[in-house]
Amino acid sequence: MNPVEIIKQKRNGIPLGREQIKYFIEGYLKGSVTDYQMSAFLMAVYFRNMNEDETFFLTEIMLESGLTLDLSHIDKPKVDKHSTGGVGDKTSIILAPLAASCGIAVPMISGRGLGHTGGTLDKLESIPGFNVNYPVKDFKRILEKAGLVMLGQTSELAPADKRIYALRDVTATVECIPLITSSIMSKKLAEGADAFVFDVKIGIGSNLPDKDESLQLAKKLISVSKKFGKKAVAVLTDMEQPLGMKIGNWLEIEECIEVMNGKMVPDLFKLNNVLAGAMLYLGGAAGSIEEGEKVALHKLSDKSAYKKFLEMVEIQNGDVNYVKDWANLKRAEFSKQITAEENGFISEMNASDFGYAAIELGCGRKKTDDKIDYLAGIILHKKTGNEIKKGDVICEIFSGKEERLGPSEKRLKGAVKISEKKPAAIPLIIDILY
């Protein structure tokens, strides 16, 4: 075997065996397979896909590239949630402490931004000092003490995925079902959870905009989970427009804190509670998702989730006072308002364009070594279906560099459509699969 032959075989649409995939992935970790060869392999998989066996082999090999945690000593149900990625998708920040406050242990390994979608780790790191890089022994220690932990992949857990994940982001190979499945499942299986809730995004702002492909991904995530003996629920949710009213790393943390302190952001609130209900249901703390929603709502209302969030920030070395000071509205130095040029109703807020506009502002990366502007972002003043008048503010953009405002504004002006009639409402929760 050699890397070129394996790339060529995949390029020609011939299925790979387990040993070939193992040789290629292990070679990449050792350095005998180069970045450019892995990039070529990823593009071959993107165009030629992988069958059921190949996807399972890739997941298994990426999982086996590191440790699999044994959390059996923790006497709580262990449930995690994963989103396939969206714009303004910040539910993990509320959901993990909320589930933990309901008696569920949440061992959450998260990722960074991919393509036009934001990453939970980047959002958490907008809190000064917050550490997402701990060794396995500390992963267990934090989980035992706080009931939740939110970290990135360590060198010990799914290291193959960590390397490949960063490469996919800059090689236009994000939107690929076998690569998404193996990436999600390798790190989720490594963290030692008993069950998983998958938030599978559908719509133009998701990593898989096609509804049939998103449905296929949801089914594959549940199937792979079951093959490894884990329970799973997949919630298919809309991503035609951004979730919530804020996009950007600190801005999204800020919005989550607002919700945990009683502010109503309807779509974020609803999605969070459905996902929390599913986590409690899988963990045996509720007899149904609907019952779980009621339990979660109580813990959100009495601020138990916020208290648990502060506990997590403190134990992971984040600046708790910075978080508690959230109401003072920390903002980037430069800003600009985007206004409506006509009267009518907002009929479209293209979530993908909003995601790329956020990257232009400094919220994400165009290259793997790009530095993030944590205070950059977008605040929405209107959502799809809202009535608007000429001159009304649609959104406001923020960046630490003034020259970034222009390209973002140009993108956003093409992202928003205004019509004479109010558009039909799009359901937020499209389907739930078991």
C-alpha positions in Angstrom: 0.0 0.0 0.0 1.0 3.6 -0.6 -0.9 6.9 -0.2 -1.1 7.6 -3.9 -2.7 4.2 -4.8 -5.3 4.7 -2.0 -6.2 8.2 -3.2 -6.4 6.9 -6.8 -8.7 4.0 -5.7 -11.0 6.3 -3.9 -10.9 8.9 -6.7 -12.0 6.1 -9.1 -15.0 5.2 -6.9 -13.7 1.8 -5.7 -14.5 1.1 -2.0 -11.6 1.0 0.4 -11.0 -1.8 2.9 -10.4 -1.4 6.6 -6.6 -1.9 6.3 -6.3 0.7 3.6 -8.2 3.3 5.6 -6.2 2.4 8.7 -2.9 2.6 6.8 -3.8 6.1 5.5 -5.1 7.6 8.8 -2.2 6.2 10.9 0.2 7.3 8.2 -1.2 10.8 8.4 -0.7 10.9 12.2 2.9 9.6 11.9 3.8 12.0 9.0 4.3 9.5 6.2 1.1 10.8 4.7 1.3 14.5 4.0 -1.2 17.3 4.4 -1.6 17.6 0.7 -2.2 13.9 0.3 -4.8 14.0 3.1 -6.4 17.0 1.3 -6.6 15.0 -1.9 -8.1 12.0 0.0 -10.7 14.2 1.6 -11.7 15.7 -1.8 -11.9 12.1 -3.3 -14.2 11.1 -0.5 -16.2 14.3 -1.0 -16.9 13.5 -4.6 -17.0 9.7 -4.5 -18.7 9.2 -1.0 -18.2 6.2 1.2 -20.4 3.2 1.7 -21.8 2.0 5.1 -18.8 -0.2 5.8 -16.2 2.4 4.8 -17.9 5.0 7.1 -18.0 2.5 10.0 -14.3 1.7 9.4 -13.3 5.3 9.2 -15.2 6.1 12.5 -13.7 3.1 14.3 -10.1 3.9 13.1 -10.4 7.5 14.1 -11.8 6.4 17.5 -9.0 3.9 18.0 -6.3 6.6 17.2 -6.7 7.6 20.9 -8.2 6.6 24.2 -11.8 5.8 24.9 -12.9 7.0 28.3 -14.4 4.7 30.9 -16.9 6.8 32.9 -18.7 3.9 34.6 -17.6 5.2 38.0 -19.8 8.3 37.6 -23.2 7.3 39.0 -25.3 9.4 36.7 -26.6 9.0 33.2 -24.1 10.3 30.8 -25.6 12.1 27.7 -24.1 14.5 25.2 -25.5 16.6 22.4 -23.9 17.4 19.1 -25.0 19.9 16.4 -24.1 19.5 12.8 -23.4 23.2 12.6 -25.3 26.4 11.9 -25.1 30.1 12.0 -25.8 31.6 15.5 -26.2 28.0 16.8 -25.2 28.5 20.4 -27.5 25.9 22.2 -24.6 23.9 23.7 -23.7 26.9 25.9 -27.2 26.8 27.6 -27.9 23.1 27.1 -24.9 21.5 28.8 -25.3 23.4 32.2 -29.1 23.0 32.0 -28.9 19.2 31.6 -26.2 19.0 34.3 -28.5 21.0 36.7 -31.1 18.3 36.0 -28.8 15.5 37.1 -27.4 14.4 33.8 -23.6 14.2 33.4 -22.5 15.9 30.2 -19.1 15.0 28.9 -19.0 17.3 25.9 -16.1 17.3 23.3 -16.8 20.2 21.0 -15.2 21.6 17.8 -14.1 24.9 16.3 -15.8 26.8 13.5 -16.2 24.9 10.2 -16.8 26.8 7.0 -19.4 29.5 7.6 -20.6 27.9 10.8 -19.3 28.9 14.3 -17.7 26.6 16.8 -18.4 26.1 20.5 -14.8 26.1 21.5 -14.2 29.5 19.9 -17.2 30.9 21.7 -16.1 29.5 25.1 -12.6 31.0 24.5 -14.2 34.5 24.1 -14.4 34.2 27.9 -10.9 35.3 29.1 -8.9 32.4 30.6 -11.5 29.8 29.7 -9.4 26.6 29.1 -10.8 24.0 26.6 -7.5 22.0 26.6 -7.2 19.6 29.4 -5.7 16.1 29.6 -8.0 13.1 30.2 -7.4 13.0 34.0 -8.7 16.6 34.3 -11.6 15.8 31.9 -12.8 13.2 34.4 -12.0 15.4 37.4 -14.1 18.4 36.1 -17.0 16.1 35.0 -17.0 14.4 38.5 -17.0 17.8 40.3 -19.3 20.0 38.1 -21.4 17.4 36.3 -20.3 18.7 33.0 -17.2 19.5 31.0 -16.8 21.3 27.7 -13.5 20.7 26.0 -11.8 20.2 22.6 -10.3 17.1 21.3 -7.1 16.4 23.2 -4.1 14.6 21.9 -5.4 11.6 23.7 -9.0 11.6 22.4 -9.7 11.0 18.7 -6.4 12.8 17.7 -7.0 11.7 14.0 -10.2 13.7 13.9 -8.6 16.8 15.5 -6.0 16.9 12.7 -8.5 16.1 9.9 -11.2 18.5 11.2 -8.9 21.5 10.9 -7.9 20.5 7.3 -11.5 20.0 6.2 -12.3 23.6 7.2 -9.9 25.0 4.7 -10.2 22.5 1.9 -13.9 22.9 1.1 -14.7 19.3 2.3 -17.0 20.1 5.2 -20.3 19.1 3.5 -19.7 15.3 3.2 -21.8 12.8 5.1 -19.2 10.1 5.8 -16.7 12.7 6.9 -19.2 14.4 9.1 -20.4 11.1 10.6 -16.9 9.8 11.4 -15.8 13.2 12.8 -18.8 13.5 15.1 -19.0 9.9 16.2 -15.2 9.3 16.8 -15.0 12.1 19.3 -18.4 11.4 20.9 -17.7 7.7 21.4 -14.2 8.6 22.8 -15.7 10.8 25.6 -17.6 7.8 27.2 -21.2 9.0 27.0 -24.1 6.5 27.2 -26.4 8.3 24.7 -26.4 11.1 22.2 -28.8 13.8 21.0 -28.0 15.1 17.5 -29.2 18.4 16.3 -29.2 18.0 12.6 -29.5 21.3 10.8 -31.5 21.6 7.5 -31.4 24.7 5.3 -29.1 27.0 3.5 -27.1 27.9 6.6 -26.3 24.3 7.5 -23.3 22.3 6.4 -25.7 20.0 4.5 -28.4 22.3 3.1 -30.2 19.5 1.2 -33.0 18.1 3.2 -32.6 14.5 1.9 -28.8 14.6 2.7 -29.5 15.9 6.2 -32.1 13.2 6.8 -29.5 10.6 5.5 -27.0 12.0 8.0 -29.4 11.9 10.9 -30.2 8.2 10.1 -26.5 7.4 9.7 -25.6 9.0 13.1 -28.3 7.0 14.8 -27.2 3.8 13.0 -23.6 4.2 13.9 -24.5 5.0 17.5 -26.5 1.8 17.7 -23.6 -0.2 16.2 -21.5 0.9 19.1 -24.3 0.1 21.6 -25.4 3.7 22.3 -28.9 5.2 22.5 -29.6 8.2 20.2 -32.2 10.7 19.1 -31.8 13.0 16.1 -33.7 16.3 16.0 -34.0 17.9 12.6 -34.1 21.7 12.8 -34.4 24.6 10.5 -31.3 26.6 9.5 -32.7 28.9 6.7 -32.0 31.9 8.9 -29.6 32.4 11.9 -30.6 31.0 15.2 -31.3 33.7 17.9 -30.5 37.4 17.5 -26.7 37.4 17.9 -23.9 35.9 15.8 -20.2 36.0 16.9 -18.3 34.4 19.7 -18.8 36.7 22.7 -22.1 37.9 21.4 -23.4 34.4 21.4 -22.2 33.7 24.9 -23.8 37.0 25.9 -27.1 35.9 24.3 -27.0 32.5 26.1 -26.4 34.3 29.4 -29.4 36.5 28.7 -31.6 33.5 28.1 -30.3 31.9 31.3 -31.3 35.0 33.1 -34.8 35.1 31.8 -34.8 36.9 28.5 -37.1 35.4 25.8 -35.4 34.6 22.5 -38.2 32.5 21.0 -36.3 30.2 18.5 -33.3 29.7 20.7 -35.4 29.1 23.8 -37.6 26.5 22.0 -34.8 24.6 20.4 -32.8 24.5 23.6 -35.8 23.0 25.6 -36.5 20.4 23.0 -32.9 19.2 23.0 -32.8 19.3 26.8 -36.0 17.2 26.8 -34.4 14.7 24.6 -31.3 14.5 26.8 -33.4 14.0 29.9 -35.5 11.3 28.1 -32.4 9.4 27.0 -30.9 9.7 30.4 -34.0 8.2 32.1 -34.8 11.5 33.9 -38.1 11.9 32.0 -40.6 9.5 30.4 -40.8 11.4 27.2 -39.2 14.4 25.4 -42.2 16.5 26.3 -41.9 15.6 30.0 -38.2 16.4 29.8 -39.0 19.9 28.4 -41.1 20.7 31.5 -38.3 19.6 33.9 -35.7 21.6 31.9 -38.0 24.7 31.8 -38.1 24.7 35.6 -34.3 24.5 35.9 -33.9 27.3 33.4 -36.5 29.5 35.1 -35.0 29.2 38.6 -31.5 30.1 37.2 -30.1 26.7 38.1 -28.6 26.5 34.6 -26.9 29.9 34.9 -25.4 28.9 38.3 -24.1 25.7 36.8 -22.7 27.6 33.8 -20.8 29.9 36.2 -19.5 26.8 38.1 -18.2 25.4 34.8 -16.5 28.7 33.9 -14.8 28.9 37.2 -13.6 25.3 37.2 -12.2 25.6 33.7 -10.3 28.8 34.7 -12.6 31.3 32.9 -12.9 34.8 34.2 -16.2 34.6 36.2 -16.3 38.4 36.8 -16.1 39.0 33.0 -19.1 36.7 32.6 -21.1 38.3 35.5 -20.4 41.7 33.8 -22.3 40.6 30.7 -24.9 43.3 30.9 -22.3 46.1 30.3 -22.3 45.1 26.6 -18.7 44.5 25.5 -18.4 45.5 21.9 -15.8 45.7 19.2 -14.4 49.2 18.4 -16.0 49.7 15.0 -19.7 49.2 14.0 -22.2 49.9 11.3 -26.0 49.6 11.0 -27.5 47.9 8.0 -30.9 49.4 7.2 -33.9 48.5 5.0 -34.2 50.2 1.6 -37.9 49.6 1.2 -41.1 48.8 3.2 -42.5 45.3 3.5 -41.8 42.1 5.3 -38.5 40.2 5.6 -39.0 37.1 3.5 -35.4 35.8 3.7 -32.4 36.1 5.9 -29.9 33.8 4.1 -28.1 32.1 7.0 -25.1 31.1 4.9 -24.5 34.7 3.9 -24.8 35.8 7.5 -22.2 33.2 8.4 -19.7 34.3 5.8 -20.4 38.0 6.7 -19.4 37.1 10.3 -16.2 35.6 9.1 -15.4 38.8 7.1 -15.8 40.6 10.4 -13.2 38.3 12.1 -15.5 35.8 13.8 -14.0 32.8 12.0 -11.0 31.6 10.1 -10.2 31.6 6.4 -6.9 29.9 7.1 -6.1 27.5 10.0 -3.8 29.9 11.7 -6.1 33.0 11.5 -6.7 34.8 14.8 -10.3 35.3 15.9 -11.7 38.7 16.9 -13.9 37.6 19.8 -16.0 40.7 20.0 -16.7 40.9 16.3 -20.2 39.8 15.1 -23.7 40.7 14.1 -26.7 41.7 16.1 -30.1 41.1 14.4 -32.9 43.6 15.0 -35.3 41.8 12.8 -36.0 38.2 11.8 -37.8 36.5 8.8 -41.5 37.4 8.8 -41.1 40.7 10.7 -42.6 43.8 9.2 -40.0 46.5 8.3 -40.1 50.1 7.1 -37.5 51.9 4.9 -34.7 53.1 7.1 -35.3 50.6 9.9 -32.2 48.8 11.2 -32.1 45.2 10.1 -28.9 44.4 11.9 -25.7 45.9 13.3 -22.2 44.7 12.5 -19.1 44.9 14.8 -15.4 44.4 14.2 -12.1 45.4 15.7 -10.9 46.5 12.2 -12.8 49.1 10.4 -11.8 47.8 6.9 -13.7 44.6 7.6 -17.1 46.3 7.8 -17.4 47.0 4.1 -17.1 43.4 2.8 -19.5 42.2 5.5 -22.0 44.9 4.7 -21.9 44.0 1.0 -22.6 40.4 1.8 -25.4 41.1 4.1 -27.2 43.5 1.8 -27.6 40.5 -0.6 -28.6 38.2 2.2 -31.9 39.9 3.2 -35.0 39.9 0.9 -38.0 42.1 1.5 -41.4 41.3 0.0 -44.8 42.9 0.0 -46.6 40.0 1.7 -45.7 38.3 5.0 -44.0 34.9 4.2 -45.4 31.6 5.6 -43.7 30.6 8.8 -41.1 27.8 8.6 -41.3 25.3 11.5 -38.2 25.3 13.7 -38.5 21.6 14.6 -38.8 19.7 11.4 -38.8 16.1 12.7 -37.5 13.9 15.5 -36.0 10.5 14.8 -35.2 7.7 17.2 
